[in-house]
Amino acid sequence: MPDRTPVVILCGGRGTRLREHARELPKALVDVGGRPIVDHVVDLYLAHGFRRVILAAGYRGELLAAHVAGREWPDGVHVECVDTGADTETGGRVLALAPELAGCGCFCLTYADGLADIDLAALLAFHGAHGALATITVVRPELQFGVAQLDDEDRVLGFVEKPRSERWINGGFMCLQEEVLARLDGDAVLERGPLAGLAADGELRAYRHEGFWRCMDTYKDAVALNDMCAGGAQPWLAPAVHAAS
C-alpha cells in the first residue's frame, strides 16, 4: 500500500557537473521550472498515494532541511530531512536510515535528480507480486546524438535524430525489502556491490518503463528540463497532478 510505504530520496549529491547552474546549492535544490527538482520528485510520489518521504541529505544538507521546513505539506503527509553525511556513498546513506525504516517491511528508493511519468503505485504492486527482495525500474534513454542508418555495403540510408537506446539502464525508481539493509555497509555504493549481489542471488527484478524519463546529470540536462517547463510541458507530472493544475 503506497500510503504505508516509506519513500527514501537520495539528496546528498554536490552536482559537480552542474556548477554553472548550481553554484553552492545541493543538487536536489537546483530549480526546474521555478521549483527545486526534489519537489517535483516528492510530488510525483504524493500524487500516487505515498505519504511518508525521507530525504537523505548530504552536501549543504542544512539548506535542504530549511527548504523542507519552509514548505507547507498536504494534510497527512510527513516529509523529513535526515543528515546522512557530506561524503557518504549511496548505500551508506540508505543504511544510515535504518532506524527510520525499522519495521517498514518494504520501502521505495530513488534519486533527487530523476524525473519520469512512471506509475509508482503500479511499480510497488509489481514488486509485491514477484516476491524478490528488490526491484529496479529500467528505462531506455534518448541517445545524445543522431544515428546514421547503414546498409550492408556501408551506404548511408538516412539519419535518426536522437533515438532511444536499445539497452536498458537503471532508471532510479526502486522498491526494496527491509532485509536489503543487512547487505549494506557504510562504504557501499548501492549501484555496485549490493545491487550486483542481489542480481547474482536471483533477488533483483526489473520494472520496464517505456514512458518519459530524464535525469538531470549535467548543465545541459538542467537547461533542457527548464526549457520544457518554459514551453508549458512537464511530462513527468502524474495524471492526478495534471488534473489539479
C-alpha positions in Angstrom: 0.0 0.0 0.0 1.5 3.3 -1.0 0.2 5.2 2.0 2.0 2.8 4.3 5.3 2.5 2.3 8.1 5.0 3.2 10.0 6.7 0.3 13.7 7.5 0.5 15.1 10.1 -1.8 18.9 10.3 -2.1 19.7 14.0 -1.8 23.4 14.0 -0.9 24.8 15.0 -4.3 27.0 18.0 -4.9 26.1 18.4 -8.5 29.7 18.9 -9.6 28.7 18.7 -13.3 26.1 21.4 -12.7 28.4 24.0 -11.3 27.5 26.7 -13.8 23.9 26.3 -12.7 24.0 25.0 -9.1 26.9 27.1 -7.7 26.8 26.3 -3.9 23.4 24.6 -3.8 23.0 20.8 -3.2 21.9 19.2 -6.5 18.4 18.5 -5.0 17.7 22.2 -4.8 18.6 23.2 -8.3 15.5 24.7 -9.9 13.4 23.1 -12.6 10.6 25.3 -13.7 11.0 27.6 -10.7 11.0 24.9 -8.1 13.7 22.6 -6.7 13.9 19.4 -8.6 13.4 17.4 -5.4 10.0 19.0 -5.1 9.0 17.5 -8.4 10.2 14.1 -7.3 8.4 14.3 -3.9 5.2 15.5 -5.6 5.3 12.6 -8.0 5.2 10.1 -5.1 2.5 12.1 -3.3 0.3 12.0 -6.5 0.4 8.2 -6.4 -0.7 8.0 -2.8 2.6 7.8 -0.8 2.5 9.8 2.4 5.9 9.5 4.1 9.1 10.7 2.5 12.6 10.7 3.9 15.2 12.9 2.3 18.7 11.5 2.8 20.7 14.7 2.9 24.4 15.3 2.4 26.2 18.3 0.9 24.7 21.5 2.3 22.0 19.5 4.0 21.1 22.5 6.1 19.7 24.2 3.0 17.6 21.2 2.2 16.3 21.0 5.8 15.4 24.7 5.7 13.5 24.1 2.4 11.6 21.2 3.8 10.7 23.1 7.0 9.5 26.1 4.9 7.2 24.3 2.6 3.6 23.6 3.6 2.8 19.9 3.0 -0.6 18.5 2.5 -2.5 17.0 5.5 -1.4 13.5 6.3 2.0 13.9 4.5 5.2 13.7 6.5 8.4 14.8 4.9 11.6 14.7 6.9 15.2 15.6 6.2 17.9 13.3 7.7 21.6 14.1 7.6 23.4 11.1 6.2 26.9 12.7 5.9 28.5 15.0 3.4 30.6 12.4 1.6 28.7 9.1 2.3 28.2 6.7 -0.6 24.7 5.9 -1.7 24.5 2.5 0.0 25.8 4.1 3.2 23.1 6.8 3.1 20.4 4.2 2.9 22.0 2.2 5.7 22.1 5.4 7.9 18.3 5.5 7.6 17.9 2.0 9.1 16.3 3.4 12.4 13.8 5.4 10.4 13.0 2.3 8.2 12.7 -0.3 11.1 9.6 -2.4 10.7 8.6 -1.0 7.4 8.8 -4.3 5.5 9.3 -2.5 2.2 10.4 0.9 1.1 10.8 2.8 -2.1 14.1 4.5 -3.1 15.1 6.9 -5.8 17.4 9.8 -6.6 16.6 13.5 -6.3 17.6 14.2 -9.9 15.4 11.9 -12.0 12.0 12.7 -13.4 9.6 10.3 -15.1 5.9 9.8 -15.8 6.1 6.4 -14.1 3.1 4.9 -12.3 4.7 4.4 -8.9 1.8 2.6 -7.4 2.0 0.1 -10.2 5.7 -0.3 -9.6 5.1 -1.1 -5.9 2.4 -3.6 -6.9 4.8 -5.3 -9.3 7.4 -5.5 -6.6 4.9 -7.1 -4.1 3.8 -9.6 -6.7 7.1 -11.2 -7.7 8.5 -11.9 -4.2 12.1 -11.0 -4.8 14.0 -8.6 -2.4 14.4 -5.8 -4.8 13.0 -4.1 -7.9 14.7 -1.5 -10.1 12.9 0.5 -12.8 14.8 0.2 -16.1 14.5 2.7 -19.0 15.8 3.1 -22.5 17.2 6.7 -22.6 17.3 9.0 -25.5 20.7 9.0 -27.1 22.7 12.2 -27.1 23.5 12.1 -30.8 21.7 11.3 -34.0 22.3 7.8 -35.5 23.3 7.0 -39.1 21.5 4.1 -40.7 23.8 2.0 -42.9 23.2 -0.9 -45.2 25.5 -4.0 -45.6 27.6 -2.1 -48.2 28.1 0.9 -45.8 25.8 3.2 -47.8 24.1 5.8 -45.6 20.4 5.3 -45.9 19.4 8.1 -43.6 19.6 9.5 -40.1 17.5 9.1 -37.0 17.7 12.1 -34.6 18.4 11.1 -31.0 16.7 7.7 -31.0 16.2 5.6 -27.9 18.9 3.3 -26.8 18.3 -0.4 -27.4 19.8 -1.1 -24.0 18.1 -0.8 -20.7 19.6 1.2 -17.8 18.8 1.7 -14.2 16.1 4.5 -14.1 16.4 5.1 -10.4 13.0 4.2 -9.1 13.4 1.2 -6.8 11.5 -0.9 -4.3 13.5 -2.7 -1.6 12.6 -5.1 1.2 13.9 -4.1 4.6 16.2 -7.2 4.5 18.3 -5.5 1.9 19.7 -3.2 4.6 21.6 -6.2 6.0 23.6 -6.3 2.7 24.8 -2.7 3.1 27.7 -1.2 4.9 28.8 2.4 5.4 31.1 2.4 2.4 28.7 0.7 0.0 27.9 2.1 -3.4 24.4 0.8 -3.8 24.6 0.5 -7.6 27.6 -1.7 -7.4 28.1 -4.4 -4.8 24.6 -4.5 -3.2 22.5 -4.5 -6.4 25.0 -6.7 -8.2 24.9 -9.2 -5.3 21.1 -9.2 -5.3 21.1 -9.9 -9.1 23.6 -12.7 -8.6 21.3 -14.2 -6.0 18.3 -14.0 -8.2 16.7 -11.4 -5.9 16.5 -8.4 -8.3 13.7 -7.8 -10.8 13.3 -5.1 -13.5 10.2 -3.0 -14.0 10.3 -1.7 -17.6 9.2 1.9 -18.0 8.7 2.9 -21.7 7.4 6.5 -21.0 9.1 9.8 -20.3 12.3 9.7 -18.2 15.1 12.3 -17.8 18.0 12.5 -15.4 19.5 16.0 -14.6 23.1 14.9 -14.6 24.7 17.9 -16.4 24.1 21.6 -17.0 22.8 20.7 -20.5 20.1 18.4 -18.8 19.1 21.2 -16.5 18.7 23.6 -19.4 16.6 21.0 -21.3 14.2 20.4 -18.3 13.8 24.2 -17.8 13.1 24.7 -21.5 10.4 22.1 -21.2 8.8 24.0 -18.4 9.1 27.3 -20.2 7.3 25.7 -23.1 4.4 24.6 -20.8 5.4 20.9 -20.8 6.1 18.9 -17.7 5.7 15.3 -18.9 6.8 13.8 -15.6 3.7 15.0 -13.8 1.3 12.3 -12.8 -2.2 12.4 -14.3 -3.6 13.4 -10.9 -1.3 16.4 -10.8 -2.2 17.4 -14.3 -5.9 17.3 -13.4 -5.3 19.5 -10.4 -3.2 22.1 -12.2 
